[in-house]
């Protein structure tokens, strides 16, 4: 781990303390989110003022996750309206992922709102990473785009990934180096996600 990476982690820990957020690191590659009954690398629970991060990732993945969740904390701390009003959309998305409701226009709209919130978070994240740990802008944006595109995949599959899209070299090779205005899927990109992000083929 570099000096800048260590310093950045320390600054995020200090930021959590200042905002009254409890930071929990779990020595796992992925953690279980009971609200979605799925696995992820980290999450921020604003109701309980807690952020949980899987720490047994490679250094860069850990820092991306930690920084991403800290950007959600910043959205919360700034009273960013899309964050403060997102819970009903997350509830609908979770119900869809758990198979309790079928896909409808209402489900699509809910996922669109979550995707838009995550896009704002990722844009903040790229700026934060660039200014503190000096990762290449193009690499940061490609990784962010892989995550944002997944929400479009989620509409089609109704399932959270079992393997993060940024872990797939095939998916990453298709990602744009800039943020885009439209995250609609091509059939080819959907196929890539289905093959590389799920432990069971969804076809």
C-alpha positions as CSV (number, residue, x, y, z in Angstrom):
1,X,0.0,0.0,0.0
2,X,1.4,3.4,-0.9
3,X,1.8,6.4,1.4
4,X,-1.0,8.2,-0.4
5,X,-3.3,5.2,0.0
6,X,-2.6,4.9,3.7
7,X,-3.1,8.6,4.2
8,X,-6.4,8.5,2.2
9,X,-7.7,5.7,4.4
10,X,-6.8,7.7,7.5
11,X,-8.6,10.7,6.2
12,X,-11.8,8.7,5.5
13,X,-11.7,7.2,9.0
14,X,-11.4,10.7,10.4
15,X,-14.2,11.9,8.2
16,X,-16.4,9.1,9.5
17,X,-15.6,10.1,13.1
18,X,-16.5,13.7,12.4
19,X,-19.8,12.7,10.9
20,X,-20.7,10.3,13.7
21,X,-20.5,7.3,11.4
22,X,-19.3,3.9,12.8
23,X,-16.9,2.2,10.3
24,X,-16.8,-1.6,10.5
25,X,-14.2,-3.6,8.5
26,X,-15.0,-7.3,8.0
27,X,-12.1,-9.6,7.1
28,X,-14.0,-11.0,4.1
29,X,-13.8,-10.6,0.3
30,X,-17.6,-9.9,0.2
31,X,-20.2,-9.3,2.9
32,X,-23.8,-10.2,3.2
33,X,-26.4,-7.4,3.0
34,X,-29.5,-8.7,4.8
35,X,-31.7,-6.0,3.3
36,X,-31.2,-7.4,-0.2
37,X,-30.2,-10.9,0.8
38,X,-27.2,-10.6,-1.5
39,X,-23.5,-10.2,-1.3
40,X,-21.6,-6.9,-1.9
41,X,-18.2,-5.3,-1.1
42,X,-19.6,-2.6,1.2
43,X,-22.7,-0.6,2.2
44,X,-23.7,2.6,4.1
45,X,-26.7,2.4,6.4
46,X,-27.7,5.9,7.1
47,X,-30.5,4.9,9.5
48,X,-27.9,3.3,11.9
49,X,-25.1,5.6,10.8
50,X,-22.9,2.6,10.0
51,X,-20.7,1.8,7.0
52,X,-19.5,-1.8,6.5
53,X,-16.7,-2.7,4.2
54,X,-15.2,-6.0,3.1
55,X,-11.5,-5.5,3.9
56,X,-10.1,-8.8,2.4
57,X,-10.0,-7.3,-1.1
58,X,-7.0,-6.3,-3.1
59,X,-5.8,-2.8,-2.0
60,X,-7.2,-0.9,-5.0
61,X,-10.6,-2.7,-4.7
62,X,-10.8,-2.0,-1.0
63,X,-10.0,1.7,-1.5
64,X,-12.5,2.0,-4.4
65,X,-15.2,0.5,-2.1
66,X,-14.3,2.6,1.0
67,X,-14.2,5.8,-1.1
68,X,-17.5,5.0,-2.8
69,X,-19.3,4.4,0.5
70,X,-17.7,7.6,1.9
71,X,-19.2,9.5,-1.1
72,X,-22.6,8.2,0.0
73,X,-21.9,9.5,3.4
74,X,-21.1,12.9,1.8
75,X,-24.4,12.8,0.0
76,X,-26.2,12.1,3.3
77,X,-24.2,14.7,5.2
78,X,-24.9,17.4,2.5
79,X,-28.7,16.6,2.6
80,X,-28.5,15.7,-1.1
81,X,-32.2,15.4,-2.0
82,X,-31.9,12.3,-4.3
83,X,-30.2,10.5,-1.5
84,X,-32.7,11.5,1.2
85,X,-35.6,10.4,-1.0
86,X,-34.1,7.2,-2.4
87,X,-35.4,4.6,0.1
88,X,-38.8,3.9,-1.6
89,X,-37.0,3.2,-4.8
90,X,-34.5,0.9,-3.1
91,X,-37.3,-0.9,-1.4
92,X,-39.0,-1.6,-4.8
93,X,-35.6,-2.7,-6.3
94,X,-35.0,-5.1,-3.4
95,X,-38.5,-6.5,-3.7
96,X,-37.8,-7.2,-7.4
97,X,-34.5,-8.8,-6.7
98,X,-36.0,-11.0,-4.0
99,X,-38.6,-12.2,-6.5
100,X,-41.6,-10.8,-4.6
101,X,-42.7,-8.5,-7.5
102,X,-42.5,-8.8,-11.2
103,X,-40.8,-6.3,-13.5
104,X,-43.0,-3.3,-14.3
105,X,-42.5,0.3,-15.4
106,X,-42.6,1.2,-11.7
107,X,-39.7,-1.2,-11.1
108,X,-37.7,0.2,-14.0
109,X,-38.3,3.8,-12.7
110,X,-37.1,2.8,-9.3
111,X,-33.9,1.2,-10.6
112,X,-33.4,4.3,-12.8
113,X,-33.5,6.5,-9.7
114,X,-31.0,4.3,-7.9
115,X,-28.7,4.2,-10.9
116,X,-28.8,8.0,-11.2
117,X,-27.9,8.3,-7.5
118,X,-25.1,5.9,-7.9
119,X,-23.8,7.8,-10.9
120,X,-23.6,11.0,-8.8
121,X,-21.7,8.9,-6.2
122,X,-19.3,7.6,-8.8
123,X,-18.6,11.0,-10.2
124,X,-17.7,12.2,-6.7
125,X,-15.7,9.0,-6.2
126,X,-13.5,9.6,-9.2
127,X,-12.8,13.2,-8.1
128,X,-11.9,12.0,-4.6
129,X,-9.6,9.2,-5.9
130,X,-7.9,11.4,-8.4
131,X,-7.2,14.1,-5.8
132,X,-6.0,11.9,-3.0
133,X,-4.4,8.7,-4.4
134,X,-3.8,9.9,-8.0
135,X,-5.2,6.8,-9.8
136,X,-5.6,7.2,-13.5
137,X,-8.8,9.0,-14.4
138,X,-9.6,6.6,-17.3
139,X,-9.2,3.6,-15.0
140,X,-11.4,5.1,-12.4
141,X,-14.2,6.0,-14.8
142,X,-14.1,2.6,-16.6
143,X,-14.5,0.9,-13.2
144,X,-17.4,3.3,-12.3
145,X,-19.1,2.7,-15.6
146,X,-19.0,-1.0,-15.2
147,X,-20.8,-0.6,-11.9
148,X,-23.4,1.9,-13.3
149,X,-24.1,-0.3,-16.3
150,X,-24.9,-3.1,-14.0
151,X,-28.1,-1.4,-12.9
152,X,-29.3,-1.7,-16.5
153,X,-28.4,-5.4,-16.3
154,X,-30.3,-5.7,-13.0
155,X,-33.5,-4.6,-14.8
156,X,-33.2,-7.6,-17.1
157,X,-32.0,-10.2,-14.6
158,X,-33.7,-9.2,-11.4
159,X,-30.6,-10.5,-9.6
160,X,-27.6,-8.8,-7.9
161,X,-24.2,-9.9,-9.2
162,X,-22.2,-12.7,-7.6
163,X,-19.0,-11.4,-9.2
164,X,-18.4,-7.7,-9.4
165,X,-18.3,-6.5,-13.1
166,X,-15.0,-4.7,-12.6
167,X,-13.4,-8.2,-12.0
168,X,-14.1,-9.2,-15.6
169,X,-11.4,-8.1,-18.1
170,X,-13.9,-8.7,-20.9
171,X,-16.4,-6.3,-19.4
172,X,-13.8,-3.7,-18.5
173,X,-12.4,-3.8,-22.0
174,X,-15.8,-2.5,-23.4
175,X,-16.2,0.3,-20.9
176,X,-16.0,3.9,-22.0
177,X,-13.3,6.1,-20.6
178,X,-15.8,8.9,-19.9
179,X,-19.1,9.0,-18.2
180,X,-22.0,8.7,-20.7
181,X,-25.5,10.2,-20.9
182,X,-27.2,6.8,-21.6
183,X,-26.5,3.5,-19.9
184,X,-28.8,1.4,-22.1
185,X,-27.5,-2.0,-22.9
186,X,-26.7,-3.6,-26.2
187,X,-27.5,-7.3,-26.5
188,X,-23.8,-8.0,-26.6
189,X,-23.0,-6.1,-23.4
190,X,-26.0,-7.8,-21.6
191,X,-24.6,-11.2,-22.6
192,X,-21.1,-10.3,-21.3
193,X,-22.6,-9.3,-17.9
194,X,-24.7,-12.5,-17.7
195,X,-21.7,-14.6,-18.5
196,X,-19.2,-12.9,-16.2
197,X,-21.2,-11.5,-13.2
198,X,-23.2,-14.5,-12.2
199,X,-22.1,-17.9,-10.9
200,X,-25.0,-19.5,-12.7
201,X,-25.7,-18.8,-16.4
202,X,-29.0,-16.9,-16.6
203,X,-29.8,-17.9,-20.2
